Amino acid sequence: MIVIHHLNNSRSQRILWLLEELGAPYEIRFHQRDSETNLAPPELKAVHPLGKSPVMTDGDLTIAESGAIVDYLIRRHGDGRLAPRPGTTEHEKYLEWLHYAEGSAMLPLMLNLYTQRLGDGAEPLKPRIDSEIDNHLGYVNAALAGKDYMLGAFGGADVQLSFVGEVGRAFGRLGPHPDIAAWVDRLHARPAFKAALEKGGAYNLA
């Protein structure tokens, strides 16, 4: 049985959503952030040494990292859905988006989150962070031009990249990027997204 170790207000929400899209059976183990530090609880280290979420277990297998989990679940339970056929050019682009989401796009957004807590001390970094946020959001927005989803049809790349759009919206950065804003609205309107939200609980990225 697939078990998702789900941390409130975290990227693990999108894994629940993917499982709802796939119609695969799963269980949720809930974990709560520390109310003062906002960090994951120490018991997550018993599941994976990093003590982070999401973490998925499937029998004896344990996988961390959202992109790896998305890839595994679609290969194991997708029956050819939500990813282009392996060996095609489209599949290589799909893999690029899976890695890009956390490998590049989320970095300036997370730096923005952390440096906001520094107040005036973050001023020297702010222009570079703002520039990188605009660079990456512009790249994603351009990729969505004329399309409803990242690769045309809805798939795993949309699930993995959704957090980028959501955090960009939480920071008020989607004004110049209307295609991302419309895309996030489409994602949130999906029945599987709503079902996952009911099971996993509302999350606040602001």
Secondary structure by P-SEA (a helix, b strand, c coil): cbbbbccccccaaaaaaaaaaaccccccccccccccccccccccccccccccccbbbccccccccaaaaaaaaaaaccccccccccccaaaaaaaaaaaaaccccaaaaaaaaaacccccccccaaaaaaaaaaaaaaaaaaaacccccccccccaaaaaaaaaaaaaaaaccccccaaaaaaaaaaaacaaaaaaaaaacccccc
